[in-house]
Amino acid sequence: MQHERVRTGAAPYRTPGSVFTGTARYYADFRPGYPAELIDICVQFASAFPGRRVLDLATGTGAVAIALAERGVDVVAVDPSSEMLDQARRSAAERGVTTVDWQEGSSYELPDFDDVSLVTIGDAFHWMIPRAEALAALDQRVIAGGAVALLSHRWPGHPKPSWDPLLGRVRARHLGPSLTAGPTGQASRDEAGTHEDIFRRSAFSHLTKTTTDYTLNVTLDQLVNWQFSQAQTSIPVLGDRREAFEADLRAALRAWEPTKTFTETSQAHVLFGRRPGAAGERP
C-alpha cells in the first residue's frame, strides 16, 4: 500500500537530484557491481517476509535493485535524479527486468510505504546528511523485524585502491583542493562519525556485518570513464577543463602502470541494522 510522500528533513544540497547530473551513462557502464554473495544475503533476508517489498534507496542506475529483482525480489527503487532513473530503466530493460517500481524521491522526501521489510542503500548513505534523520524516517516505514542494509564496495578501514592517490593528485591539479558535488557548485558535505556509529545510536542498533573479498580488474579506459561517474569529476563539473583533465589522467595512469590494466583485491561488505527487539527472531 502506498500513501502520500512525506518530507523528512531539509537536504544539505540545494537540489539533491542534480548532484549526479551528467554521470548516469558512465555510472551504469563503468562502476563495478556488487559481489553476488552480498546481494544473495539481502535476498535471503527478504525471503523471510513474503508479500513485503524491498526499498532500494538512492538506487542510482539501479545496480542493487536490478540484481535483487533478477532473484525474484519485489523491489521499489527510489532516487532523486530523473536522469539516473531513466538510465536505470534502460539498464533493467537490457537485462529483461520489468518488475521494479522506479520512483523519484530521496531520504528527505520518502514515499510513505507500509510494506517494506528491508531497505538497501548501496554506497550512498554518506549523502543522506544528517544520517540519523534518515534512519529515523526509515524507522517509521520498515515493518517489525525488518532491517536497513548498507552495501559498500570497500569495507571502512580497508585500503583504497593503490591508484587512488594518483587520481587525487590529478583531480587537485585541475579542480583545486575543494570538491563540489555536481555542476551547481555545492560544496561536498561530510559529517562526523562512522556509519556504524550512526546506526548504534538509531533504532537499528543491532548490527550484523558480512565482508567478502573481490577483484577489481579494470582497463585504463574503464578507470578514466569511472571518474566521469563521480559527482566531483563529472563532465558538467569539469566543463572546458575536461579535455586537459582526461589527457593528464591518461598520461599519469600510463606512466604508473604501462600495461594499462589495473588489478586490486578489495573487500566489499554489507552492514545490516535491525531493531534490538527483533535481533533474536532470525539469524
Solvent accessible surface area in square Angstrom, and as a share of the most:
residue,aa,sasa,rsa
1,M,144,0.64
2,Q,92,0.41
3,H,61,0.27
4,E,124,0.56
5,R,94,0.34
6,V,53,0.31
7,R,156,0.57
8,T,34,0.20
9,G,25,0.24
10,A,84,0.65
11,A,30,0.23
12,P,31,0.20
13,Y,9,0.03
14,R,170,0.62
15,T,67,0.39
16,P,39,0.25
17,G,27,0.26
18,S,24,0.15
19,V,6,0.03
20,F,35,0.14
21,T,48,0.28
22,G,27,0.26
23,T,0,0.00
24,A,4,0.03
25,R,132,0.48
26,Y,19,0.07
27,Y,41,0.16
28,A,36,0.28
29,D,86,0.45
30,F,49,0.20
31,R,59,0.22
32,P,34,0.21
33,G,49,0.47
34,Y,32,0.12
35,P,22,0.14
36,A,57,0.44
37,E,86,0.39
38,L,0,0.00
39,I,5,0.02
40,D,67,0.35
41,I,44,0.23
42,C,0,0.00
43,V,29,0.17
44,Q,124,0.55
45,F,11,0.04
46,A,12,0.09
47,S,78,0.51
48,A,46,0.36
49,F,30,0.13
50,P,117,0.74
51,G,78,0.75
52,R,106,0.39
53,R,37,0.13
54,V,1,0.00
55,L,1,0.00
56,D,2,0.01
57,L,1,0.00
58,A,26,0.20
59,T,13,0.07
60,G,8,0.08
61,T,8,0.05
62,G,0,0.00
63,A,47,0.37
64,V,6,0.03
65,A,0,0.00
66,I,1,0.01
67,A,12,0.09
68,L,0,0.00
69,A,13,0.10
70,E,82,0.37
71,R,91,0.33
72,G,70,0.68
73,V,17,0.10
74,D,76,0.39
75,V,1,0.01
76,V,0,0.00
77,A,0,0.00
78,V,0,0.00
79,D,9,0.05
80,P,38,0.24
81,S,7,0.04
82,S,63,0.41
83,E,59,0.26
84,M,5,0.02
85,L,3,0.01
86,D,66,0.34
87,Q,17,0.08
88,A,0,0.00
89,R,103,0.37
90,R,126,0.46
91,S,16,0.11
92,A,3,0.02
93,A,72,0.56
94,E,141,0.63
95,R,127,0.46
96,G,61,0.59
97,V,16,0.09
98,T,124,0.72
99,T,93,0.54
100,V,14,0.08
101,D,51,0.27
102,W,34,0.12
103,Q,24,0.11
104,E,90,0.40
105,G,9,0.09
106,S,14,0.09
107,S,6,0.04
108,Y,22,0.08
109,E,60,0.27
110,L,0,0.00
111,P,0,0.00
112,D,34,0.18
113,F,2,0.01
114,D,66,0.34
115,D,18,0.09
116,V,0,0.00
117,S,0,0.00
118,L,0,0.00
119,V,0,0.00
120,T,0,0.00
121,I,1,0.00
122,G,14,0.13
123,D,45,0.23
124,A,10,0.08
125,F,3,0.01
126,H,90,0.40
127,W,46,0.16
128,M,9,0.04
129,I,12,0.06
130,P,46,0.29
131,R,10,0.04
132,A,57,0.44
133,E,85,0.38
134,A,6,0.05
135,L,1,0.00
136,A,58,0.45
137,A,9,0.07
138,L,1,0.00
139,D,41,0.21
140,Q,138,0.61
141,R,17,0.06
142,V,8,0.05
143,I,29,0.15
144,A,92,0.71
145,G,6,0.06
146,G,0,0.00
147,A,0,0.00
148,V,0,0.00
149,A,0,0.00
150,L,8,0.04
151,L,2,0.01
152,S,19,0.13
153,H,35,0.16
154,R,78,0.28
155,W,56,0.20
156,P,78,0.49
157,G,78,0.75
158,H,46,0.21
159,P,100,0.63
160,K,114,0.48
161,P,28,0.18
162,S,59,0.38
163,W,6,0.02
164,D,46,0.24
165,P,78,0.49
166,L,14,0.07
167,L,14,0.07
168,G,22,0.21
169,R,137,0.50
170,V,1,0.01
171,R,67,0.24
172,A,48,0.37
173,R,144,0.53
174,H,41,0.18
175,L,31,0.15
176,G,23,0.23
177,P,132,0.83
178,S,87,0.56
179,L,60,0.30
180,T,45,0.26
181,A,0,0.00
182,G,1,0.01
183,P,56,0.35
184,T,62,0.36
185,G,47,0.46
186,Q,9,0.04
187,A,66,0.51
188,S,43,0.28
189,R,119,0.43
190,D,129,0.67
191,E,53,0.24
192,A,92,0.71
193,G,37,0.35
194,T,77,0.45
195,H,56,0.25
196,E,53,0.24
197,D,56,0.29
198,I,10,0.05
199,F,0,0.00
200,R,127,0.46
201,R,175,0.64
202,S,25,0.16
203,A,41,0.32
204,F,0,0.00
205,S,25,0.16
206,H,75,0.34
207,L,24,0.12
208,T,72,0.42
209,K,87,0.37
210,T,38,0.22
211,T,55,0.32
212,T,21,0.12
213,D,90,0.46
214,Y,34,0.13
215,T,86,0.50
216,L,9,0.05
217,N,97,0.50
218,V,15,0.09
219,T,60,0.35
220,L,8,0.04
221,D,77,0.40
222,Q,71,0.32
223,L,1,0.00
224,V,0,0.00
225,N,28,0.14
226,W,34,0.12
227,Q,10,0.04
228,F,1,0.00
229,S,0,0.00
230,Q,52,0.23
231,A,1,0.01
232,Q,35,0.15
233,T,3,0.02
234,S,0,0.00
235,I,47,0.24
236,P,52,0.33
237,V,17,0.10
238,L,0,0.00
239,G,40,0.39
240,D,144,0.75
241,R,100,0.37
242,R,73,0.27
243,E,138,0.62
244,A,57,0.44
245,F,4,0.02
246,E,32,0.14
247,A,61,0.47
248,D,38,0.20
249,L,1,0.00
250,R,56,0.20
251,A,49,0.38
252,A,22,0.17
253,L,0,0.00
254,R,109,0.40
255,A,86,0.66
256,W,110,0.39
257,E,46,0.21
258,P,105,0.66
259,T,97,0.56
260,K,98,0.42
261,T,63,0.36
262,F,4,0.02
263,T,81,0.47
264,E,44,0.20
265,T,85,0.49
266,S,7,0.05
267,Q,49,0.22
268,A,0,0.00
269,H,12,0.05
270,V,0,0.00
271,L,7,0.03
272,F,12,0.05
273,G,0,0.00
274,R,12,0.05
275,R,48,0.18
276,P,79,0.50
277,G,75,0.72
278,A,6,0.05
279,A,24,0.18
280,G,80,0.77
281,E,123,0.55
282,R,57,0.21
283,P,161,1.02
